[in-house]
Amino acid sequence: VYSIGDRYVEVFDTVQDHMSLLERCFDFNQIRDLVARPDFTFVYDSMCGVQGPYATRILEEVLGGKPGSCINATPRPDFGGPESA
């Protein structure tokens, strides 16, 4: 928590906050089991939008997706520009 004049600002991990909600909606253990199967692969394209860090953290780090399963996961102000289409 930071104070700026008479105001207080709390900085929190938005990915963790979002993941906590998703864990209440979905069975992460079943998803982990699916992702761990040798006959299952996936690719998630974040399209250079804000969801990239969320997808990488949740799908690859937490659920065990192979590194690189989340593509275009670095947010860009122009969403990758016209050449990304």
Phi and psi in radians as a Rosetta constraint file:
Dihedral C 1 N 2 CA 2 C 2 CIRCULARHARMONIC -2.016 0.35
Dihedral N 2 CA 2 C 2 N 3 CIRCULARHARMONIC 2.563 0.35
Dihedral C 2 N 3 CA 3 C 3 CIRCULARHARMONIC -1.961 0.35
Dihedral N 3 CA 3 C 3 N 4 CIRCULARHARMONIC 2.358 0.35
Dihedral C 3 N 4 CA 4 C 4 CIRCULARHARMONIC -2.250 0.35
Dihedral N 4 CA 4 C 4 N 5 CIRCULARHARMONIC 1.815 0.35
Dihedral C 4 N 5 CA 5 C 5 CIRCULARHARMONIC 1.084 0.35
Dihedral N 5 CA 5 C 5 N 6 CIRCULARHARMONIC -2.209 0.35
Dihedral C 5 N 6 CA 6 C 6 CIRCULARHARMONIC -1.670 0.35
Dihedral N 6 CA 6 C 6 N 7 CIRCULARHARMONIC 0.247 0.35
Dihedral C 6 N 7 CA 7 C 7 CIRCULARHARMONIC -1.911 0.35
Dihedral N 7 CA 7 C 7 N 8 CIRCULARHARMONIC 2.659 0.35
Dihedral C 7 N 8 CA 8 C 8 CIRCULARHARMONIC -2.106 0.35
Dihedral N 8 CA 8 C 8 N 9 CIRCULARHARMONIC 2.402 0.35
Dihedral C 8 N 9 CA 9 C 9 CIRCULARHARMONIC -2.150 0.35
Dihedral N 9 CA 9 C 9 N 10 CIRCULARHARMONIC 2.214 0.35
Dihedral C 9 N 10 CA 10 C 10 CIRCULARHARMONIC -1.872 0.35
Dihedral N 10 CA 10 C 10 N 11 CIRCULARHARMONIC 2.193 0.35
Dihedral C 10 N 11 CA 11 C 11 CIRCULARHARMONIC -1.752 0.35
Dihedral N 11 CA 11 C 11 N 12 CIRCULARHARMONIC 2.239 0.35
Dihedral C 11 N 12 CA 12 C 12 CIRCULARHARMONIC -2.356 0.35
Dihedral N 12 CA 12 C 12 N 13 CIRCULARHARMONIC 2.813 0.35
Dihedral C 12 N 13 CA 13 C 13 CIRCULARHARMONIC -1.372 0.35
Dihedral N 13 CA 13 C 13 N 14 CIRCULARHARMONIC 1.817 0.35
Dihedral C 13 N 14 CA 14 C 14 CIRCULARHARMONIC -1.173 0.35
Dihedral N 14 CA 14 C 14 N 15 CIRCULARHARMONIC -0.522 0.35
Dihedral C 14 N 15 CA 15 C 15 CIRCULARHARMONIC -1.152 0.35
Dihedral N 15 CA 15 C 15 N 16 CIRCULARHARMONIC -0.790 0.35
Dihedral C 15 N 16 CA 16 C 16 CIRCULARHARMONIC -1.099 0.35
Dihedral N 16 CA 16 C 16 N 17 CIRCULARHARMONIC -0.709 0.35
Dihedral C 16 N 17 CA 17 C 17 CIRCULARHARMONIC -1.076 0.35
Dihedral N 17 CA 17 C 17 N 18 CIRCULARHARMONIC -0.784 0.35
Dihedral C 17 N 18 CA 18 C 18 CIRCULARHARMONIC -1.167 0.35
Dihedral N 18 CA 18 C 18 N 19 CIRCULARHARMONIC -0.721 0.35
Dihedral C 18 N 19 CA 19 C 19 CIRCULARHARMONIC -1.100 0.35
Dihedral N 19 CA 19 C 19 N 20 CIRCULARHARMONIC -0.658 0.35
Dihedral C 19 N 20 CA 20 C 20 CIRCULARHARMONIC -1.049 0.35
Dihedral N 20 CA 20 C 20 N 21 CIRCULARHARMONIC -0.689 0.35
Dihedral C 20 N 21 CA 21 C 21 CIRCULARHARMONIC -1.155 0.35
Dihedral N 21 CA 21 C 21 N 22 CIRCULARHARMONIC -0.812 0.35
Dihedral C 21 N 22 CA 22 C 22 CIRCULARHARMONIC -1.066 0.35
Dihedral N 22 CA 22 C 22 N 23 CIRCULARHARMONIC -0.641 0.35
Dihedral C 22 N 23 CA 23 C 23 CIRCULARHARMONIC -1.135 0.35
Dihedral N 23 CA 23 C 23 N 24 CIRCULARHARMONIC -0.424 0.35
Dihedral C 23 N 24 CA 24 C 24 CIRCULARHARMONIC -1.411 0.35
Dihedral N 24 CA 24 C 24 N 25 CIRCULARHARMONIC -0.398 0.35
Dihedral C 24 N 25 CA 25 C 25 CIRCULARHARMONIC -1.655 0.35
Dihedral N 25 CA 25 C 25 N 26 CIRCULARHARMONIC -0.519 0.35
Dihedral C 25 N 26 CA 26 C 26 CIRCULARHARMONIC -2.227 0.35
Dihedral N 26 CA 26 C 26 N 27 CIRCULARHARMONIC 2.650 0.35
Dihedral C 26 N 27 CA 27 C 27 CIRCULARHARMONIC -1.499 0.35
Dihedral N 27 CA 27 C 27 N 28 CIRCULARHARMONIC 1.668 0.35
Dihedral C 27 N 28 CA 28 C 28 CIRCULARHARMONIC -1.089 0.35
Dihedral N 28 CA 28 C 28 N 29 CIRCULARHARMONIC -0.562 0.35
Dihedral C 28 N 29 CA 29 C 29 CIRCULARHARMONIC -1.122 0.35
Dihedral N 29 CA 29 C 29 N 30 CIRCULARHARMONIC -0.717 0.35
Dihedral C 29 N 30 CA 30 C 30 CIRCULARHARMONIC -1.178 0.35
Dihedral N 30 CA 30 C 30 N 31 CIRCULARHARMONIC -0.672 0.35
Dihedral C 30 N 31 CA 31 C 31 CIRCULARHARMONIC -1.141 0.35
Dihedral N 31 CA 31 C 31 N 32 CIRCULARHARMONIC -0.719 0.35
Dihedral C 31 N 32 CA 32 C 32 CIRCULARHARMONIC -1.030 0.35
Dihedral N 32 CA 32 C 32 N 33 CIRCULARHARMONIC -0.755 0.35
Dihedral C 32 N 33 CA 33 C 33 CIRCULARHARMONIC -1.064 0.35
Dihedral N 33 CA 33 C 33 N 34 CIRCULARHARMONIC -0.747 0.35
Dihedral C 33 N 34 CA 34 C 34 CIRCULARHARMONIC -1.101 0.35
Dihedral N 34 CA 34 C 34 N 35 CIRCULARHARMONIC -0.853 0.35
Dihedral C 34 N 35 CA 35 C 35 CIRCULARHARMONIC -1.092 0.35
Dihedral N 35 CA 35 C 35 N 36 CIRCULARHARMONIC -0.525 0.35
Dihedral C 35 N 36 CA 36 C 36 CIRCULARHARMONIC -1.355 0.35
Dihedral N 36 CA 36 C 36 N 37 CIRCULARHARMONIC -0.249 0.35
Dihedral C 36 N 37 CA 37 C 37 CIRCULARHARMONIC -1.153 0.35
Dihedral N 37 CA 37 C 37 N 38 CIRCULARHARMONIC 2.398 0.35
Dihedral C 37 N 38 CA 38 C 38 CIRCULARHARMONIC -1.179 0.35
Dihedral N 38 CA 38 C 38 N 39 CIRCULARHARMONIC -0.359 0.35
Dihedral C 38 N 39 CA 39 C 39 CIRCULARHARMONIC -1.665 0.35
Dihedral N 39 CA 39 C 39 N 40 CIRCULARHARMONIC 0.214 0.35
Dihedral C 39 N 40 CA 40 C 40 CIRCULARHARMONIC -2.082 0.35
Dihedral N 40 CA 40 C 40 N 41 CIRCULARHARMONIC 2.272 0.35
Dihedral C 40 N 41 CA 41 C 41 CIRCULARHARMONIC -2.415 0.35
Dihedral N 41 CA 41 C 41 N 42 CIRCULARHARMONIC 2.797 0.35
Dihedral C 41 N 42 CA 42 C 42 CIRCULARHARMONIC -2.676 0.35
Dihedral N 42 CA 42 C 42 N 43 CIRCULARHARMONIC 2.773 0.35
Dihedral C 42 N 43 CA 43 C 43 CIRCULARHARMONIC -2.334 0.35
Dihedral N 43 CA 43 C 43 N 44 CIRCULARHARMONIC 2.300 0.35
Dihedral C 43 N 44 CA 44 C 44 CIRCULARHARMONIC -2.061 0.35
Dihedral N 44 CA 44 C 44 N 45 CIRCULARHARMONIC 2.052 0.35
Dihedral C 44 N 45 CA 45 C 45 CIRCULARHARMONIC -1.701 0.35
Dihedral N 45 CA 45 C 45 N 46 CIRCULARHARMONIC 1.956 0.35
Dihedral C 45 N 46 CA 46 C 46 CIRCULARHARMONIC -1.407 0.35
Dihedral N 46 CA 46 C 46 N 47 CIRCULARHARMONIC -0.100 0.35
Dihedral C 46 N 47 CA 47 C 47 CIRCULARHARMONIC 0.935 0.35
Dihedral N 47 CA 47 C 47 N 48 CIRCULARHARMONIC 0.630 0.35
Dihedral C 47 N 48 CA 48 C 48 CIRCULARHARMONIC 1.010 0.35
Dihedral N 48 CA 48 C 48 N 49 CIRCULARHARMONIC 0.441 0.35
Dihedral C 48 N 49 CA 49 C 49 CIRCULARHARMONIC -1.715 0.35
Dihedral N 49 CA 49 C 49 N 50 CIRCULARHARMONIC -3.116 0.35
Dihedral C 49 N 50 CA 50 C 50 CIRCULARHARMONIC -1.135 0.35
Dihedral N 50 CA 50 C 50 N 51 CIRCULARHARMONIC -0.367 0.35
Dihedral C 50 N 51 CA 51 C 51 CIRCULARHARMONIC -1.327 0.35
Dihedral N 51 CA 51 C 51 N 52 CIRCULARHARMONIC -0.129 0.35
Dihedral C 51 N 52 CA 52 C 52 CIRCULARHARMONIC -0.932 0.35
Dihedral N 52 CA 52 C 52 N 53 CIRCULARHARMONIC -0.944 0.35
Dihedral C 52 N 53 CA 53 C 53 CIRCULARHARMONIC -1.090 0.35
Dihedral N 53 CA 53 C 53 N 54 CIRCULARHARMONIC -0.574 0.35
Dihedral C 53 N 54 CA 54 C 54 CIRCULARHARMONIC -1.134 0.35
Dihedral N 54 CA 54 C 54 N 55 CIRCULARHARMONIC -0.851 0.35
Dihedral C 54 N 55 CA 55 C 55 CIRCULARHARMONIC -1.083 0.35
Dihedral N 55 CA 55 C 55 N 56 CIRCULARHARMONIC -0.821 0.35
Dihedral C 55 N 56 CA 56 C 56 CIRCULARHARMONIC -1.061 0.35
Dihedral N 56 CA 56 C 56 N 57 CIRCULARHARMONIC -0.837 0.35
Dihedral C 56 N 57 CA 57 C 57 CIRCULARHARMONIC -1.099 0.35
Dihedral N 57 CA 57 C 57 N 58 CIRCULARHARMONIC -0.832 0.35
Dihedral C 57 N 58 CA 58 C 58 CIRCULARHARMONIC -1.355 0.35
Dihedral N 58 CA 58 C 58 N 59 CIRCULARHARMONIC -0.908 0.35
Dihedral C 58 N 59 CA 59 C 59 CIRCULARHARMONIC -1.288 0.35
Dihedral N 59 CA 59 C 59 N 60 CIRCULARHARMONIC -0.684 0.35
Dihedral C 59 N 60 CA 60 C 60 CIRCULARHARMONIC -1.608 0.35
Dihedral N 60 CA 60 C 60 N 61 CIRCULARHARMONIC -0.910 0.35
Dihedral C 60 N 61 CA 61 C 61 CIRCULARHARMONIC -1.348 0.35
Dihedral N 61 CA 61 C 61 N 62 CIRCULARHARMONIC -0.753 0.35
Dihedral C 61 N 62 CA 62 C 62 CIRCULARHARMONIC -1.528 0.35
Dihedral N 62 CA 62 C 62 N 63 CIRCULARHARMONIC -0.797 0.35
Dihedral C 62 N 63 CA 63 C 63 CIRCULARHARMONIC -1.574 0.35
Dihedral N 63 CA 63 C 63 N 64 CIRCULARHARMONIC -0.145 0.35
Dihedral C 63 N 64 CA 64 C 64 CIRCULARHARMONIC 1.546 0.35
Dihedral N 64 CA 64 C 64 N 65 CIRCULARHARMONIC 0.313 0.35
Dihedral C 64 N 65 CA 65 C 65 CIRCULARHARMONIC -1.083 0.35
Dihedral N 65 CA 65 C 65 N 66 CIRCULARHARMONIC 2.626 0.35
Dihedral C 65 N 66 CA 66 C 66 CIRCULARHARMONIC -1.068 0.35
Dihedral N 66 CA 66 C 66 N 67 CIRCULARHARMONIC 2.453 0.35
Dihedral C 66 N 67 CA 67 C 67 CIRCULARHARMONIC -0.953 0.35
Dihedral N 67 CA 67 C 67 N 68 CIRCULARHARMONIC 2.334 0.35
Dihedral C 67 N 68 CA 68 C 68 CIRCULARHARMONIC 1.646 0.35
Dihedral N 68 CA 68 C 68 N 69 CIRCULARHARMONIC -0.057 0.35
Dihedral C 68 N 69 CA 69 C 69 CIRCULARHARMONIC -1.149 0.35
Dihedral N 69 CA 69 C 69 N 70 CIRCULARHARMONIC -0.482 0.35
Dihedral C 69 N 70 CA 70 C 70 CIRCULARHARMONIC -1.715 0.35
Dihedral N 70 CA 70 C 70 N 71 CIRCULARHARMONIC 1.965 0.35
Dihedral C 70 N 71 CA 71 C 71 CIRCULARHARMONIC -1.823 0.35
Dihedral N 71 CA 71 C 71 N 72 CIRCULARHARMONIC 2.767 0.35
Dihedral C 71 N 72 CA 72 C 72 CIRCULARHARMONIC 0.881 0.35
Dihedral N 72 CA 72 C 72 N 73 CIRCULARHARMONIC 0.783 0.35
Dihedral C 72 N 73 CA 73 C 73 CIRCULARHARMONIC -1.627 0.35
Dihedral N 73 CA 73 C 73 N 74 CIRCULARHARMONIC 0.042 0.35
Dihedral C 73 N 74 CA 74 C 74 CIRCULARHARMONIC -1.684 0.35
Dihedral N 74 CA 74 C 74 N 75 CIRCULARHARMONIC 2.025 0.35
Dihedral C 74 N 75 CA 75 C 75 CIRCULARHARMONIC -1.067 0.35
Dihedral N 75 CA 75 C 75 N 76 CIRCULARHARMONIC 2.430 0.35
Dihedral C 75 N 76 CA 76 C 76 CIRCULARHARMONIC -2.296 0.35
Dihedral N 76 CA 76 C 76 N 77 CIRCULARHARMONIC 2.494 0.35
Dihedral C 76 N 77 CA 77 C 77 CIRCULARHARMONIC -1.052 0.35
Dihedral N 77 CA 77 C 77 N 78 CIRCULARHARMONIC -0.496 0.35
Dihedral C 77 N 78 CA 78 C 78 CIRCULARHARMONIC -1.804 0.35
Dihedral N 78 CA 78 C 78 N 79 CIRCULARHARMONIC 0.244 0.35
Dihedral C 78 N 79 CA 79 C 79 CIRCULARHARMONIC 0.965 0.35
Dihedral N 79 CA 79 C 79 N 80 CIRCULARHARMONIC 0.537 0.35
Dihedral C 79 N 80 CA 80 C 80 CIRCULARHARMONIC 1.663 0.35
Dihedral N 80 CA 80 C 80 N 81 CIRCULARHARMONIC -0.105 0.35
Dihedral C 80 N 81 CA 81 C 81 CIRCULARHARMONIC 1.267 0.35
Dihedral N 81 CA 81 C 81 N 82 CIRCULARHARMONIC 3.097 0.35
Dihedral C 81 N 82 CA 82 C 82 CIRCULARHARMONIC -1.119 0.35
Dihedral N 82 CA 82 C 82 N 83 CIRCULARHARMONIC -0.473 0.35
Dihedral C 82 N 83 CA 83 C 83 CIRCULARHARMONIC -1.235 0.35
Dihedral N 83 CA 83 C 83 N 84 CIRCULARHARMONIC -0.207 0.35
Dihedral C 83 N 84 CA 84 C 84 CIRCULARHARMONIC -1.463 0.35
Dihedral N 84 CA 84 C 84 N 85 CIRCULARHARMONIC -0.156 0.35
